[in-house]
Amino acid sequence: MAIDRTDISNEDERYMRMALSLAKKATGWTSPNPLVGAVIVKDGRIVGKGYHRKAGERHAEIHALNEAGHLARGATLYVNLEPCCHHGRTPPCTERVIAAGISRVVAAMEDPNPLVAGKGVKALKEAGIRVDLNVLRDEAMALNGIFIKYITTGRPFVTLKAAATMDGKISTWTGDSKWITGETARAYVHRLRLRHDAVMVGIGTVLKDNPHLACRLRNGKVKQPIRIVVDSKARTPPDANVIKGPTEARTIVAVTQAAPPDRIDRLSRAGAQVLVLEDDRGRVDMVNLAEELGRRGITSVLLEGGGDLNASAIAAGIVDKVMVFMAPKIAGGSMAPTFVEGPGVEFIKDAIALTSPKIRRFGEDILLEAYFKKPSDVNVMKA
């Protein structure tokens, strides 16, 4: 459904950027739905705009149409995702778009949801509405990477986050890690927690640091992520911070069949949801875990694990993105851990090559972020 780029004006791209900016306002609040913004333009003037604020509430197109009122007739609708055409928690947007008399729809991309996937475009065209696709498509896909991964695979989008010194250490050889990065970088991590459905750590992190894994922001509303502990033998203390609070957050502890029943029972009675999963050489099978989380409607996970858990997740092919906050410090020490341990590769030519790298600065620290290309790229990491 590609379009002739000569048909797309600078104005089209400008209004689409507005739609994308509107969509971003709801970051962290729409799961399992995508981030969507909409702008309605008539005779060179914006007459309506809106964005999808939360799952179960009105979609972006409906907010924009309500604001535009009768001015929507003959206007152009800009939206970063193909309008839906199925009944979910809300009625189909295509019906309202058609009824409002919109004459042209410019969409950044097709909806990858099999329930839509081109059907929305088809309905609009059959109603006599001109539809142009793929305007700022790359930007739209990047914005909704979480939704795309989840809706097409049934697995959550996994972001591996680490804080490290310039020589790659996540703690000293004694285990001290507070604090590697500065306040600005640490504050941004709480924004990352808001954007993800869940935060995952391993049992080593729980026993060593006793983290809360809570989202704390100075301004704005906060929703607490689900806390996930990968703990093959169910060693998580029932009074650990990840179990006790905050009360509105739930905790999942992933164990194997080797976990003693009495430990599982104690964790369940303490309020945790215990998942007994397949094992991979004595450890929780990370692929099985990802599939189980997806079945429970968890669309995204922020992995804040230690080097061993990170290596296992990478080897299993479940990691989609890496974000490393690097502080201008050197810890040294051959026994100091790095954020990816495990067996590693034998030759540099076998190292995993990530794609689309970006660099940002947070105070004195820098953030390096990049994406995995495809699961087959990580086979070399398996022991």
C-alpha positions in Angstrom: 0.0 0.0 0.0 2.9 2.3 -0.7 2.1 5.8 -2.0 3.7 8.0 -4.6 5.9 10.3 -2.6 5.2 13.1 -5.0 1.6 13.1 -3.7 2.8 13.9 -0.2 3.5 17.5 0.7 5.6 19.1 3.4 2.3 20.1 5.0 1.3 16.4 5.2 4.5 15.6 7.0 4.0 18.7 9.3 0.5 17.6 10.4 1.6 14.0 10.8 4.4 15.2 13.1 1.7 16.9 15.2 -0.3 13.7 15.3 2.8 11.8 16.5 3.5 14.5 19.2 -0.1 14.2 20.4 0.2 10.4 20.6 3.4 10.6 22.7 1.4 12.5 25.5 -0.1 9.2 26.6 3.1 7.3 26.8 2.8 4.6 29.4 -1.0 4.8 29.8 -2.5 3.1 26.7 -1.3 -0.6 27.1 -2.3 -2.9 25.5 -3.4 -0.4 22.9 -1.1 1.7 20.7 -0.2 5.3 21.0 -2.3 7.3 18.6 -2.8 11.0 17.8 -5.1 12.6 15.3 -5.3 16.0 13.6 -8.1 17.3 11.4 -7.3 20.0 8.9 -9.6 22.0 6.7 -8.6 24.8 4.3 -5.2 25.0 5.9 -6.5 25.3 9.4 -6.5 22.8 12.3 -10.2 22.3 13.3 -9.8 19.3 15.6 -7.1 17.2 17.4 -6.9 14.6 20.0 -5.1 11.5 21.2 -5.9 8.2 22.8 -5.4 8.7 26.5 -6.0 5.3 28.1 -7.1 1.8 27.1 -10.9 1.6 27.2 -11.3 5.3 26.5 -12.1 7.2 23.3 -9.7 6.8 20.4 -7.7 9.7 19.0 -9.9 10.0 15.9 -13.1 10.4 18.1 -11.6 13.1 20.2 -10.5 15.0 17.0 -13.9 14.6 15.4 -15.8 15.7 18.5 -13.6 18.9 18.6 -14.1 19.5 14.8 -17.9 19.0 14.8 -19.5 20.0 11.5 -16.1 21.4 10.3 -14.9 17.8 9.7 -17.0 17.5 6.5 -14.6 17.8 3.6 -11.6 17.9 5.8 -8.4 15.8 6.0 -7.7 13.5 8.9 -4.1 12.9 9.9 -3.5 9.9 12.1 -0.4 7.9 12.9 -2.1 4.5 12.7 -4.8 3.2 10.4 -8.3 3.8 11.9 -9.8 0.7 13.5 -12.7 -1.0 12.0 -13.7 -3.6 14.6 -15.7 -3.5 17.8 -13.5 -3.7 20.9 -14.0 -1.7 24.1 -15.1 1.1 21.8 -16.9 1.2 18.5 -15.1 1.3 15.1 -13.4 4.6 14.3 -14.0 4.1 10.6 -17.8 4.4 11.0 -17.4 7.8 12.7 -14.9 9.0 10.2 -17.2 8.1 7.3 -20.3 9.6 9.0 -18.4 12.8 9.7 -17.8 13.4 6.0 -14.0 13.3 6.1 -12.8 13.5 2.5 -9.2 12.3 2.9 -7.3 10.2 5.5 -3.5 10.3 5.8 -2.2 7.5 8.0 1.5 6.9 8.9 1.1 3.1 8.8 -1.2 0.2 8.6 -2.4 -1.3 11.9 -0.5 -4.6 12.4 -3.4 -5.9 14.5 -4.9 -8.9 12.5 -8.3 -7.6 13.4 -7.6 -4.4 11.4 -4.5 -4.9 9.1 -5.8 -3.0 6.0 -9.5 -3.6 6.7 -9.8 0.0 8.0 -8.3 1.4 4.9 -10.5 -0.8 2.7 -13.7 0.4 4.5 -12.7 4.1 4.1 -11.9 3.7 0.4 -15.2 1.9 -0.2 -16.9 4.9 1.3 -15.2 7.1 -1.3 -12.5 8.5 1.1 -9.0 9.0 -0.3 -6.4 7.3 1.8 -2.7 7.9 1.7 -0.4 5.6 3.7 3.2 5.5 4.9 3.7 9.2 5.7 6.5 9.2 8.3 6.1 5.5 8.6 9.5 4.9 10.3 8.8 7.4 13.0 5.3 5.9 13.6 6.8 2.3 13.8 9.4 3.5 16.3 6.8 5.2 18.4 4.7 2.0 18.6 7.4 -0.6 18.7 6.0 -2.1 21.9 2.5 -2.5 20.4 3.9 -3.9 17.1 6.0 -6.6 18.8 3.2 -7.7 21.2 0.3 -7.7 18.6 2.4 -9.7 16.0 4.2 -12.2 18.3 2.1 -12.4 21.5 5.3 -11.7 23.5 6.2 -8.5 25.3 8.8 -6.0 24.0 11.8 -6.3 26.3 14.2 -3.4 26.9 17.4 -4.2 28.7 18.4 -1.3 30.9 21.8 -1.0 32.7 23.9 1.6 34.5 27.6 1.1 34.0 31.0 2.8 34.3 33.0 3.6 31.2 34.7 0.3 31.6 31.4 -1.5 31.6 31.1 -2.4 35.3 27.7 -2.4 37.0 29.3 -2.6 40.5 32.7 -2.8 42.1 34.3 -6.2 42.9 32.8 -5.8 46.4 29.3 -5.5 45.0 28.9 -1.7 45.7 26.8 0.0 43.0 25.3 3.1 44.7 25.4 5.3 42.8 27.0 4.7 39.4 25.0 7.3 37.5 23.8 10.8 38.6 20.3 12.0 39.6 19.3 13.1 36.1 19.8 9.6 34.7 18.2 7.9 37.6 15.2 10.1 37.3 14.8 9.2 33.7 14.8 5.5 34.7 11.5 6.2 36.6 10.1 7.5 33.3 11.1 4.3 31.7 9.4 2.3 34.4 6.2 4.3 33.7 6.4 3.4 30.0 6.7 -0.3 30.6 4.0 -2.7 31.9 6.6 -4.5 34.1 10.1 -4.4 35.5 12.1 -7.6 35.7 15.1 -8.5 37.9 16.7 -11.7 39.0 16.9 -13.3 42.5 20.5 -12.1 42.8 19.4 -8.4 42.6 16.6 -9.0 45.1 18.9 -10.7 47.7 21.7 -8.1 47.2 19.8 -4.8 46.9 16.2 -5.5 48.1 14.8 -3.1 45.5 11.3 -1.7 45.5 11.2 -1.4 41.7 8.6 1.4 42.1 8.0 4.3 39.7 8.6 7.6 41.4 8.1 10.8 39.5 8.2 14.3 41.0 5.5 15.6 38.7 2.5 14.0 37.0 0.5 10.8 37.6 2.2 7.6 38.3 1.2 4.0 37.7 3.2 1.2 39.3 4.7 -1.4 37.0 4.2 -5.1 37.6 7.3 -6.5 39.4 8.8 -9.7 38.0 11.4 -11.7 39.8 13.2 -14.6 38.0 13.9 -17.0 40.8 14.3 -20.6 39.9 14.4 -22.0 43.5 11.8 -19.5 45.0 14.4 -17.9 47.3 12.7 -14.5 47.3 12.0 -13.6 51.0 8.2 -13.1 51.6 9.0 -9.7 53.3 11.2 -8.4 50.4 10.4 -5.0 49.1 9.3 -6.3 45.7 6.6 -8.4 47.6 5.5 -5.9 50.2 4.8 -2.7 48.3 3.7 -0.4 46.8 0.3 -2.1 47.5 -1.2 -1.1 44.1 1.5 -3.1 42.2 1.4 -6.8 41.8 4.4 -9.1 41.9 5.1 -12.2 39.7 7.8 -14.6 40.8 8.9 -17.0 38.0 10.2 -20.3 39.4 11.0 -23.8 38.1 9.6 -27.2 39.2 12.7 -27.5 41.3 11.4 -24.8 43.7 10.4 -26.3 47.1 6.5 -26.3 47.5 6.8 -24.7 50.9 8.6 -21.7 49.5 6.1 -21.3 46.7 3.3 -21.4 49.3 4.9 -18.8 51.5 5.3 -16.4 48.5 1.7 -17.0 47.4 0.5 -16.3 50.9 2.6 -13.1 50.9 0.6 -11.9 47.9 2.9 -12.9 45.0 1.7 -14.6 41.9 4.0 -17.6 41.4 4.6 -19.0 37.9 6.0 -22.5 37.8 7.7 -22.7 34.4 9.9 -25.0 32.3 13.6 -24.9 33.2 16.6 -24.4 30.9 19.5 -26.2 32.4 18.2 -25.5 35.9 17.2 -21.9 35.3 13.9 -20.4 34.3 13.3 -20.8 30.6 13.2 -17.2 29.4 11.3 -18.0 26.2 8.6 -19.8 28.2 8.5 -16.8 30.6 8.1 -14.3 27.8 5.3 -16.3 26.3 3.5 -16.7 29.6 3.8 -12.9 30.3 2.3 -12.2 26.9 -0.6 -14.5 27.6 -1.2 -12.4 30.7 -1.5 -9.2 28.7 1.9 -7.8 29.6 3.1 -6.0 26.5 6.4 -4.6 27.6 9.1 -5.4 30.2 12.0 -3.2 31.4 14.8 -5.7 32.3 16.9 -4.3 35.1 18.8 -7.5 35.8 22.4 -8.4 36.6 24.9 -9.7 34.1 23.7 -13.4 34.3 20.0 -12.7 33.8 20.8 -10.3 31.0 22.9 -12.9 29.3 20.2 -15.5 29.6 17.6 -13.1 28.2 19.8 -12.2 25.2 20.7 -15.8 24.5 17.0 -16.7 24.5 16.3 -14.0 21.9 13.7 -12.1 23.9 15.5 -8.8 24.2 14.5 -6.1 21.6 16.4 -3.0 22.8 19.4 -2.1 25.0 19.7 1.1 26.9 23.0 1.6 28.8 23.5 4.7 31.0 27.2 5.2 31.1 28.9 7.3 33.8 32.3 9.0 33.3 33.9 6.7 35.9 36.3 3.7 35.8 35.8 1.0 38.4 38.4 -1.6 37.2 38.8 -5.0 38.7 38.7 -8.3 36.9 36.2 -9.6 39.4 33.8 -6.6 39.0 30.7 -7.7 37.1 29.6 -6.3 33.7 26.0 -5.9 32.5 26.3 -9.0 30.3 28.1 -12.0 31.7 27.6 -15.6 30.6 30.1 -17.5 28.3 30.3 -14.7 25.7 31.6 -15.1 22.2 35.0 -16.5 21.2 35.7 -14.1 18.4 34.9 -10.5 17.9 33.5 -11.3 14.4 30.8 -13.2 16.3 29.8 -10.3 18.5 26.1 -9.3 18.2 25.8 -6.3 16.0 23.0 -4.0 17.2 21.2 -1.5 14.9 19.9 2.1 15.0 22.3 3.3 17.7 21.6 6.6 19.4 23.4 8.7 22.1 21.8 11.1 24.5 23.2 13.0 27.5 21.7 13.1 31.0 23.8 15.4 33.2 27.3 14.0 33.2 26.1 10.6 32.0 25.4 9.4 28.5 22.7 7.0 27.3 23.6 4.5 24.6 20.6 2.8 23.0 20.3 0.4 20.1 18.1 -2.4 18.9 18.5 -6.1 18.2 18.0 -7.0 14.5 16.4 -10.4 14.9 16.5 -13.4 17.3 18.9 -15.4 15.1 21.5 -12.8 15.8 21.9 -14.0 19.3 22.5 -17.7 18.8 26.2 -17.1 19.4 25.5 -16.2 23.0 24.2 -19.6 23.9 26.5 -21.8 26.0 
